[in-house]
Amino acid sequence: MTRVQVGTMSVLLVLLVATTQAAVVRSFPPFEQLQSLEHPNLRAVVPFADEENYRLPNETNPLHYDVYLSTDVHLGDTGFNGTVSITLEVLEATQSIVVHARQLENFTATIQQLEVETATEQTLTFAYEAEREFLTLSQTGLSFPADTKWLLKISYQGNLRSDNGGFYLSTYTDEEGNTKYLATTQFESTDARHAFPCYDEPAKRANFTITIKHDPSYNAISNMPQNETASSSGVTAFNTTVNMPTYLVAFIVSEFVYSEGELNGLPQRVFSRKGTEHEQEWALTTGMLVEKRLSDYFGVKFALPKLDQAGIPDFAAGAMENWGLATYREEYILYNPENSTINTQTNIATIEAHEDAHMWFGDLVAIEWWSYLWLKEGFATLFEHLAVDLAYPEWNIFQIFHAGSYQSALINDAIPTARPMSYFVQKPSEIGLLYDSVSYAKAGSVLDMWRNALTNTVFQRGLHNYLVANQYSAANPNQLFAAIALAAVEENYEVPALVADMMASWTNQGGVPLLTVERNYNDGSFTIKQEVYTNDKNYTNEKLWYVPVNYVDASNPDFRNTEATHYLLNQSQISISDAKLAADNWLILNKKSTGYYRINYDSQNWQLIIDGLINRPHKIDPRNRAQLISDLYRFATSGRVPHATLLTLLTYLPNEDQYAPWSAVNTVITLFNHYLSGDSDYENFQFYVAELVNQQFDKFGVNDLNGEQHLVKFTRNLLINIACLAGVESCLKDTQAKLQNLVDDGTTVEPNLQAQVYCNGLKQADAKIFDFVFDKLMDSNDQAERRLLISAIGCSQNSTQLDKFVSSSIDQTNGLRVQERITLLFPAYSRGEVGLLASIDFLLVNWEEYALLNTGFGGINPLYSDIFGISTYCVNEKQRLKLQELVDLVKGSTFVPDTLQASVDANIAANYEWLNVNREPLMSWVSNFRNSSPALNISFLALVLCLLASKLF
């Protein structure tokens, strides 16, 4: 399942400043960390002794489900009737059968023993335990002996849900303005039990035969192809599935239309609402190509006879890997070549690859229990990039992986309480907490580290072994480790320790290593020390990892071979005595930044790296350039290196033209702007940023060009954001003109530039322009465009305009979708003080109504979520006092926890501490920079260095 991050924390930091060592911020402000749902308390994969067991008893096991459902969803009727017949085997003698059920009622149940000629059907009584959602079925005097088989029939009634979970109702407006209804499913992780009583655990695999009764004007699709013989008008029956978990069952009853194609012997279809058929081609083409690349890579064919992808108007998750019927938000499946963006195109490809990868990792081989969620989500995160790289190698997609998942993992793992990848859970509420950066981003990054360290050949063969050995069953991490170890033997590849020990050191403990490199400039050797990295440099812990490393130096700057050449084998330090490095050559560890750790160097090597970047930046891989920026920011603000080291390194940026480094810089500058935009010396900061960005902004411009390399378009957008933030006149003028021309005469803004043009244009827009963009949001049927517009409208710096925007969240008469309403405040309060105060003013009046908005299944109350989010952006007393007024009003209500005041205070205190430590050295440095002689001006330096470089070639 693709996790969508919704809410506050979505950016990194990077710039800071000081010519001497500054005081240290012990913990970074919350908005510097990508939002995480991770549980704060470290727990091993063992239950607490005093906890009630939420797992089903193991006396019985399902073999086959025959599910019959009847719905009148075409009328908008939410009621449905169901009958499930479960063929089960008894493994241990028992007096009762226990299955899961959620929000179902009016049960009747019978059971009959199989393979016994004289057996008769018997009625069962039932008892329901709401806390564990156990439906216990029994009859006085009836026992179930071991090694017997039974047919359990349960009839029941339920209602389609409205929170996008379980078997739920979705609506949309067709091209004629009519409201249309459909019924669809989202079962991961524990919601199959809402559609039919079942053994709702991932290891309880069975076969499923689905039959759905519906209005003849509607169609139904499910995991398997339709059984034409068993179907009739208004009744759609499907072929029996392969052995699979309950959470992967899916069905949709709708008026959807589809496009179809076939590649690699596998028919594929893309379904969506009528009127979007022309937007299905990209997803269909990419889906076919990605499936081919994945099946070839794994050496294991796709297991089902067809693969469908469906776009759902109301969908809480990003996407869901139902076996043979993956479901998506519309914005992640529909692509219009005329007006969709490069970001939409890329999202569709990567998210589709994510779900397709699950067809092997999670579907063909399930996980034994949710404690090992990373064992499927980590692989899906890796292959959403690797499969796209195999399908579209010219995209250079791993720069996006590095800027996104990799950085997210490093940030969220830098706390002392970071949980391990394998992590014990029982309750559905606990399971939900595992859908975080550890299960996705960290797991994907760690797996990619081993793919590179052990070589792709060994890793690929190991995955083949794992899939073949465990197909149609459930696995745990030890089986993965064994499969990779076997691959190393098969490939005659020597590993320095047991694969299980090496990989388990990363899966069974939380946190991320810090490698510290000290060079001996006399003999050319160097040492590498490891310790746990946290944002507090004084924190100590005895954690050690098996760390694969490699290195490159300026004499041979070849970053291509990412295989590990050395290891820290659960040891704190190693010496590389045979390196023979020249004293004037820079040294960089971790080629292409594939290893999951941060690296600090001695001061002399940092200076050599800076000199190398300024003189010949493209001799260093772009992912390494990005990581140098990211690491240095963390080290500078945690007191590990002087701030001046970071600021000096950034002066190479006029010669930087790649996406990953500019992505790191963009997120950093955005956050610095948040802290400093109200500062009396803010113009000095803008001047510094303008000097960094001017040269590349002029090169990339503000016009989208056909035929450009994929990442060029992403990089241009970053440069526009930075240049306009820095007040570069041509940036502000050009973006404003594009928006004005759109409003005045309908001149289309290039799709790839719309986010930048709308946002920067709205910062200085009058009511006419604002209303134009606002109305465009309300009228749009394109979900990707709607998301873009919601984000852009929050850029307005007019309180009246922002009040109209945030107030629309509770106006049930407008065109906002259910899942959109709780996303409006963040774009406003995260863009500056005007939006922050407008959001608080809105909540002061409307907090109760806002708190009642639908958050979707498993969602956090929006009132609490946004008050917490606002507190992470409060940086002065005016903002703090205004927010405190709101907190005083709502605390004690049922919508917020008792910890609200403490959480708000902690967030604001962290922001104040950051400013107290960093504001003065930062503003002093940029002030000195601005007032320095022309010889120190970056533009002049760049010219001189270019002339010098030309002499060297």
N, C-alpha and C positions, 0 to 999 in steps of 0.2 A: 504494500500500500504506500502510495506517495504521500508524505506528510507535507502539509502546507503550513508555513509559519504565519500566524496571524497575530498582530498586536504590536508591541512596542519596540523591542530591541532587535534592530536589524542592520546594524552597521559596526565597523571596526574603528580603531583610532590609529594614528601613525605619527604625526609631527610633534615634536617638543623641542625644548631649547634651553641651553645654558652653557656657558663656557666652563663652568666648574660643576662638580657633582652636586646635585640638588637633593633636597629632602625627599623622602620616599613616600608614595601613596601606598598604604598597606593593602588596600583592595580597590580595584577599579570600579568606577561608578557603574550601576547596573546597565545603563544604556550602551556601554561599551561591549557588552556581551550579547551575542545572538540569542534570541529568546530560546529558552530551554524549558521543557516540562519535567526535567529529571528530578527524581526524588532526592531530597537532601541528605538522607541518612544511609550510610554505607551498610550494605547487607550482603552476606555471602549467599551462595545458592543452597541454603538449607533453611527450613522453616523455623520460626520461633517456637519453642516448646509449648507455650501456652496459647498458641493460635488455633482456632477452629479450622479444620481442613475444608477448603473450598473445592477440592478436587472430587470428581465423581468416584463412587466406589468402583473397584475393579472386578467385581464378581461377574459382570456381564459385559458383552462387547457387541456393537452393531455390525451387521454384515451387509444389509441392504435396506434402503428407505424407499418406499413408494409414497410419494407426496402428491396429494390432490388438493388444489386450491380453487376457490370460486370467488370472483370479484366483479363488481359493477363499477369499476373505476371510471369508466367512460362517462358516468353521470356525476363524478366527483364524490361518489359514495365511499366512505372510508371503511365500512364493515367488510370483512371477508370470512368465509367458512373454509375449514380445512380438515382433512383426514390424512394421517400419516400411518403407514403400516411398516413396522420395523422388524425385519428378520434379525434375530439376535442369537448369540451363543452364550451359554452359561459357563464361565471359567471356574468358578467356585460356587459351591452350593449356597443358596440364599433364600430368604423368605420374601424378598421384595426386589423390585426393579426401580432404579432411580435414573431419571433423565432430567434435562434442563427445560424450563419453560419461562417465558417472560411476557407479561402483559397479555396473556391468553386466558380464556374463561370457558365455562360451560363444557367441561371435559366429560366425555364418556369413553371408557376403555374396555377392551376385551383382549384375551390372549388365548392362543391355542398352541399346543406342542406340535412340532413338526416331526416328520419321519416316524410317527406313531399312528397306525391306521385307526385305532379306536379313540383317538384324542378328539375332544369336543371343545368348542369355543366357550370360554368362561369369562364372566364379567368381573372386572377389577374395581376395587375402591381406590381412592387416591387421597393423598395428603400433600399440601403445598407449603413449602417453607420459603417465604419471600426473601429473606436475607441472602440465602445461597441460591435461590431460584431452583430448588430441587422439587421435582414432581415425583413423589414416591407412590408406586403402584403395587398393590398386594391384594390378597384375598385370604380370609381365615381358612386355615386347613390346606392351603395351596403352597407348595414349595417348589423350588427350581433347582433340581439336582445338577451337579457338575457334568459337563460334556453332553448337555442337551441343547436343542435348538427350539426356538419359539417364534411365533408371529404375533407381535404386539400391535393392536390397532387403537389409535386414539383419534377421536373426533373432537373438534374444538371450534371456538370462534375468536376473532381478533379484530383489531382496527389498524388500518394503515396509519403509521405515525406521521408527525409533522416536523420532526427534528432531523430528518435526513439519515436516520438510523433504522436498522432492521428492515422490515417490509414497509415501505413508506410511500406517501403521496407526493408527487411533484406536479407543478403546474407551469404553463407558459401561455403566452398570447400568440395566436397564429397571425398570418399575414392579413387576415380580414378583421383582426381585433377581437376574435373570439377566445375565451379562456378554454384551454385544453388541459386534460388531466392524464396522468400516467402513473402506474405503480411500478416501483423498482426496488432494488435491494442494496443494502450495505451491511454485510454481516461481520466483517472483521472488527473486533476480535471475538466478541461474545454475543452477537445479535442474531445468529441463525435461529436461536431459541425463541425469537419473537415471531418468526414465520411458521415454525412447526416444532413441537417437542422433539428433542434430539440429545444425543451425546455430544455436547458442544465444546469439545476439546480438540486441539490440533492433531493429536496422535490417534484419535478415535476415527480412523478412516473407514469408509464404507462406499458402496455403490448407491447411486440415486437414480430413480426414475420419476421424472416430474411431469405432471399433467395439470394444465390450467384451463379453467372454464372462464370465458370472457365474452364480451359482446362481439358478434361477428365482424363489426366494422374495425375492430382493433386486431393487432397481431401480437404474438408472444414469442420471445426468444429466451434461450437458456444456455447452459454450458455446452449442451450437445445438439446435434442437428435434429430437426423435427422428425418424428416417426410418422410418416405419411399414412401408413396403414391404420394406426391407432387414433389419428386425428380426424376431426370432422368440423363442420361449420360451428364456430364459437367454442371449440374444444381443441386445444393444441397439446399434443403429447410429444415427448422427446425421448430419444434413444437413451438407454441406460448409460450412466457415466462410468468411467474407470473408478477405481478405488481412490477416494479423496476425502479431505476433511470437510466438516460442515461449513466452516466460515468461507469456503470458496464456492459454495453453491450460489447461483444467481439466476434471476429471471426478471424480465421487463415486459409489462403489458402496456402497449402504447399504439400510436399511429405513426411510429418512426418509419423513415425511408432509408434506403441504404445504397451504397456503391460496393462493387465486388471486384475481386481480382484473384489471381492464383500465382504463386511462385514456390519453387521447391516442393511441388506436389501438395501444397496446403492451400485450400480455399480460404480467403479472408474477406470480411465485410466490415464496413464502417457504417454505423447507424446514428441517425440524429433526427431532429424534428423536420417536418416538411418545410421547404424553402431554404434549406442549408445544404442541399445535395452538392452544389458546386463548390462547397468548402471542405469536402471530404477527401479530395484527391491526395493532398499531401500526407495526411495520416495513413491512408491506404497504401500509398507507394512506400513510405518510410516503414510502415509496419511489415510489409512483405520483405523489404531489404534487411531490416534489423533481425527478423526471425531467421532469415537465411544465414546471416553472420553469426548469430548465437548458436544455432544448431551445428554449424560447421566448427565453431570454436570449441563447444563442449563435446563434439563427436557423439551427440545423442539427439535423435530426431524428436521433434515436437510430438507429444504423446496422443493428442486428440485429432479427430478427423477434420476439424475446422477451427478457426480463430476469428472471433468477432470483437470489435471495439465499439463502444457506444458512448455518445455524449449526452449527459444528463443536465437539464436546466438547473435543478437544485441538487447540489452535491457538496457535502461538507469536506470530505477528504480531497486531495488532489486527484487521485485515481485509485483504482482497486483492481487487483490481479485475479479476479474470479477466473477459474480455469476455463478457457475457451470463450469467455465473455467478459473482457475487461471493461470497466466503466470509468468515465472521466468527467471532470468538469468540462463544459462546452469549450471554454477557452483553451483547454489542453488537447483538443481533438479537431477543432474547426479552424481552417486557415484559408483566408481569402487572398489570393495573390495580388489583388489590386490595392487592398487597404490594410492587410495585416502586417505586423512588424517582424523584424528579424528576431526579436525576442520571443514572439509567439511561435515562429517557425522553429526556433531552437528548443523552446519548452516542449512543444509537441514531440519532437524527435527524442529528447532525453527522457521525458516522462513515459512515452510509449516504450522506449527501450527498458526503462525501469520495470514497468509492468510485464513486458515480455520476458525479462530475465527471471521474474518470479515464476513463470510457467515451469521453470526448472527448479529454482531455489525457493521453496515454499509450497509449490504445487506438486511437482513430481516427487520431490523430497521435502516432506514437511518437517517442522521442528517438533521435538518431543514435548516441549512446553514453552510458554511465552517468556520464561526466564532467558531463553536463547533467541529472543526476537532478532538480535543482530545477525544471526546465522542466515536469515533470509533478507533482512533489510540492508545489511552491509553489502551483500553481493549485488543486490538490486541497485544500490547507490553506485558501486563500482562500475557495473555494466551499463548503467544509463549513460555513462561517459565512454567506456571502452567499446560498447557495441556501436555507438554513434561514430566513434573514431574509426572503427572498421568499415562502417558504411559510408562515412563522409570524411576521409582523412584530411582533406584540404581545410576543414574547419578549425583544426588545432584545438579541439574541444577540451583538452586537459588543462589549458590555461583557465577555462571557466571552472573546471573542477577545483583547481588550486585556489582560485579567488573565492569560491563558494564553500563547498563541503569541507575542504581541507582547513581553511581559515576558521570556519565555524567550529570545527572540532577542537582545534588548538585553543581557542578562546574559552570555550565552555569546559575544557578539561583542566583549566589552570586554577582550580580551587582545591583546597585540602580535602573536601568532602566529595570530590568527583567519584561517581559510582563506577564499578567495573562493567564491562560489556555483558558478561554473564551475571545475572542479578535476580535473586529470588523474588517472585511475586505469586500471589494466590488470587486475591479478589479482583473482579473486573475493574474497580477503580485503581488498583495498583498496576494492573496490566496496562491501562491507559497511560500511566506515567512513563512507560518505557518507550513511547513513541517520541524520542528526543534525539538530540544531536549525537548521543553516544551510540544508539542503535543504528543510526543512519550514517552521519558524517564521519564519526570516529571509526566505526567498523569498516566503512568503505575505504577510509584512508589507511588503516592498518592492513587490510587485505591488499591494497595496492602496493604498500610497502613490501610485503612478502612476495607479491608478483614480480616486482623488480629485483629484490634482493636475491631470491632463489632462481631467478630467470623466468621469463614467461613460459618457456618450454616445460619446466618442472611444474609450475603452477597450473598450467593448462591441463597437463596430463593428470595432475592431482584432482582437479575438478571433475574430469571425466571419470576417474576411479570412484570418487565420492557419489556422483550421480548414478552410476551403474550399480554400485554396491547397495545403495539405499533407496532405489526407485520404488515408488508406491508404498513407502513406509515413512517413518519419522526418525530423525537423527539428532545427535547432539554434537558439540564441538569436538569431542574425542574422535569421532568417526571422520570428521574433516581432517584432523591432524594426521590420523593414520593413513588416509588416502593420499595426502601430500607426501608423507614419508615414504610410502610405497612408490610414488612417482619418482622420487629422488633415487631410489634403488634401481628402478626400471630404466632411468636415464643415465645411470652410472654417475650421478652427481653427488659429490661429497658435501655433506653438511657438517658443521663444526660441533653440533650437539643434537640431542633428540629433538625432532621437529615439535613434538608435543610440549616439551619444556620451553622451547623458544616461543612458540605462538601463545601458549597459556600464560606466559608472563605478561602478555598484553591483554588477554581476555579476562583474566581472573583478578586484576587489580586496576583501580582507576588511576587517572592522572596521565601526565605526559612527561617524558624525560627532557632535561636540559643537558646538552653536551657542552662542555667548556674545553676549548682548544688552546693549548699553550705551546708556542713554537720555541725551539732552540735554534737561534739564527746562526750559531757557530757551526753546528754539525748537520743542519738541515733536517733534523728529526722533529717530531711533535708528540705531545701526549693528549689523550682524550679522557676527560672525566665525566661521569654521569651522576646526576642527582634528579630528584623530582622537581619539576618547574611549577612554581606558583607565582602569583603577582607580588607576593611578599617574599623578598629575597632572604629574609631571616627565618622563614619556615623551614624546618628540617624534618626528614622522614627517611626511613631505612629502605624505601622501595628501590629495587633494581630491576632492570629489564635485560633481556637478550637483544642487544641493539645492533642491527646491521648498518655498516657505514661504508662509504667509498669517498674518494676525494679527487680533486683536480687542481692544478696550479697553473699559473700564467704561462709557463713554458710550453704547455701542451693543453690548451683550453678546450678539451673534447668532452662534452657532457653527454654523449650518446649512450655509452654503456653504463647502465644503472645497476648492474649486478654488484652485490656486496663483495668487497675485497677484504674487509676486516670486521670483527665482531667484538663487542663487549659482552662476554658470556656470563651475564648475571654478576658482573664484577664492576667495581667502582671506577677503575682506571686501566687504560692500556697505553703502551708506548709504540709509536710507529717509527722504528729506528732506521728503516731502510729507505725512507722517502727521499733523502738527499735534495732537499729543496733549496734553491738559491735564495739568499737572504732578501733579495729585492723583488721576489715574485710573490704575488698574492696566493693564498691557499683558501679553497672553498670546499667544505664537506657537503655530502648529500646531493649528488648530481640530480638536476631537474626537481629537486625538493620532493623526492618520492618517499624519503624516510619520515616517519611521524615523530618529530621532535624539533626543539629549537636549538640553535647553536650560537654560542658566544665565543668570540676570539680575543686574543690579547690585543692591546691597543695598537701595537705596531702593525699587526696583520689587518686590523680594521682600516688603518690609514692606507695600506697597500690596496685594499679592496676599493676604497673610495677613489684613489688615484686611478685604478683600473677602470672604474665606472665613468669617471669624468673624461678619460682619454679615449677609451675604446669600449664603450658599454656593451656592444653586441658580441663581444667575446665571451660574455657571461650569459648563460641561459636565462630567458625571460622569467621563468618560474623562480629561479634562484634570485634574480634581481628583485622580484616581488617579495620573496621571503626575507631577504636582507632588510628591506624596509619594515616589514611587519615585525621581525625580531628586534630590530634596533629600537623601534618605538617602545616595545614592551620592556626592553632592557633599560632604556633611558628613564622611563617613568617609574620603574621599580628600583632605581638606584644602582643598577649593575654597570652602566657605562655613562659617561658624561653626555648631556643632551647635545652638546656641540657635535658629537660624532654623527648623530642622526641628521642634524641640520646641514652639516657639511656634505653628507652623502646625497641629500636631496638636490643639491645643486647640479647633479648630472642630468636632471629631468628634461632640460631643453633638448636633449638628444634622445629621449625615450619615445618610442613609437609603438610599443606593444601593450596589449590589453591588461595582462595580469599585473604588471607594476603600476599602471595608472589606476587600476581598480583598487589596489591597496592605498594609493595616494588619495584617491577620491573619497573613500570612506573616512580616511583620517582627517582630511581637510573639512569635510562636512561636520565632523564632530567638534573639531577645533572651533569652527564657526559658531556652533551651538554655544560653546562656552564663552566666546569672545565677542560675539556680534554686538553686544551692548557696551563694550569697553571704550574708554575715551581715546585709546590709541589704536582703535580697530583699523584705521586707514593704513597703518604700518603693516599690519598682518595682511591686508588685501594687496598691498604693494608687493610683498614677498611672494604671495601665491601667484600674482599676475606674472612676475618674473619667471617663475617656474613653468607656467603654462603657455605663455604667449607664443613661443616659437612653434610648438606643436599645434596649438589652436589655429594659427595662421595656415599651417600646412594642411590640416584636415578640413577646416572650414565648417560651414553650416548647411551645406547642400549634400544630399544623399546622391551617390553616383552608382550607376549600374556597373556590374562586373567587378565590384570590389571584393577583396578577400573577406571572408565571413567576419572575422574579429575586427576588421577596420571600422565597421558600422558601430559595434559596441564601443570601441575606443573613442570614436568621434563624439558619441553621446556623453562619455565621461568628461572629455575635454570641454565640451560646451557647458556642462554643469559647473566645472571648476572655474572656467573663465568668467561665466556670468556671476558666480558667487564672489569672485575677486573684483567685480566691477569693471571688467574689460569692456570698454565702450562699444567696440564693434560687436561683441557678443550680445549685449543688451539691446543694441539697435537692431541687429539682424533678426533676433528671435521675436522681438516686439513687432517688427514689420511683417513677419510671416503670419503672426496671429491676426494682426490688423487687416491684412489682405484677405485672410480667410473670412473674417466677419463682414468686411465691406463689399467684396466682389466674388466671394466663393472660391478664391484661389486655393487649391488643395495644398495642405501641408504634407510633405512626404511622410508616409507612415512611420518610418524609422526615426523621425525627428519630432513626432507629435508630443511625446512626453516632455522633451526639453522645451519645445516651443510653447506648449500650453503652460507649463509650470513657470518658466521665466517671464512669459508674456503676462500671466495673471498677477505677477508681483506688482505690476504697475498699471493694472487694467481698470477702466471705468466700468460703470454698471452695465453698459451695453455689451461689452466684451464678456464680462463675467456671466451675465444671463445667457449669452449665446452658448458658452461652454457648459453651463449648468443644464440648460435645456437639451443640449446634445447628449448629456449623460442620461437624462430621463427618457429620451426617445430611442436610445440605441438598443438594438437587439444582439449586439456583438459583445459577448462577455469579456473578451480580452480588452476591447476598447473601453468598456465600462470600468474595468479595473484601472486602466491607465488614466481615465478621466477623474475617477475618485481620488487617485493619488495627486493628480495635477491641480485639482480645484483647491486642495488644502494648501497650495503655495500662495494663495492670495494673502496680501498683507492689509486688507481692509476688513475691519471688525464687523461691519454691516453685512458684507458679502459672506464672511465666514459664519456669521450667525445663521444666515439663510441656509448655508450648506450643512452645518451640524444639526440644525433643527429639522432638516428633512429626514433625519434618521428615524424620527418617531411619527412622521406623517404617513399614515397607512394608506392615504389616497394617491400617493405618487407612484412612480414607476420603479422604485428600488425593490430588489429581490430580498428575500428573507435573510440570506447569508451576507448581504451587502450592508445591512443597516448598522451592524456593530463594527464596521470598518471605517466609518467616516471621521471619527474624532482623531485617530492617530495621524493621518496626513496633516491635520490642522495643528495639533499641539506639538508635533515634532519639527515644525518648520520655523519656529521662532516665538517670541513673546506674544505677538498679536494673536496668533492662533491658540496658544496655550491659555491665555486669559479668556478668549472667546469660548473655548471648550469648558472652562470652569464656570463661566457665567451661564452657559446653557444648562449644565448639570445642576447648578444651584436652584434653578427653576423647575427642571424636568427630571430630576434624578430618579424618582419612583417609576415614571413611565419608561425611562431608558433602561432601568434595571429589569424590566419585564420583557425586553426584546428577546426573541428566540436565538439562542446561541448554537443550536444544533446539538447532536448527541455528544455528551461528554464535555460540553463547553463550559468555560468559566464565566461567571456572571459578568456582563459587560460593564456594569457600574464599578465593580471592584477592579476589573482588569484595566480600565481606563484611568481610574484614580491612581492606581499603582504606576501605570505608564506615565501619567503626567508628572508624578513625583520624581521620576528619573530624569526629567527635563527641567526641573526647577533649579535655577542657579543664582537667584538673588532674593532679597527679603520681600520685595513686592510680590513676586510669584509665590513664595512660601506662605505669606500671610493670606493671600487669596485662596490658595489650596487648603489651608488650615480651616478656613471658613466652611468649605465644602465638607471636609472630613468631620468637623464638629456636627454638621447637619445630618450626616448619614450614618456615623458610627453608632452601633447599637441596633441598627436595622438588620433584618434577616438576609439582606443582600450582600453584606460584607462580613468578613471574619473579624473576630475580636482583635486580631493582630494587625488590623489596618493601620492604626496610628503608629505602631512600632515600625512597620514596613516603610511607611511614608517618611518617618523621621530618619531611618537608616539610609534611605536613598538620597535624601537631601543632604544629609551630613556627609555622605561620600562625595557628592558633587562639590560641596563647600571645601572639603579637604583637598580635592584635586585642584581646585582653583587656588587655594592657599599655597600649595606646593609649587604649582606649575605656571600660574599666570605671570608672575614677575619675571622669571628667567625667559619665558617665551616672548613676552612683549619687549623685554630689553634687547633680546637678540634681534628680533625683526626691526626694531627701531635702529639699532646700530647698522643693520644691513642696509636699511633705506638711506641712512645718512653717510654711508661709506663712500669712499672715492670711486670714480667711474671705473678704476682698474679692478674693483671688486664686484662690479655689476655683473650679473649672470650673463646677460646678453653679450657683454664685451668678452667675458671669459670664454663663452661658447665660441665666439669668432676666433679668438686666439688659439683655442684648443683645436678647432677644426683645421686651421692653417698649420699648426704643429703636427697634427695627425697626418695631413697630406704629405708632409716631408718624410714621415716614417714609412709610408707605404711604397 
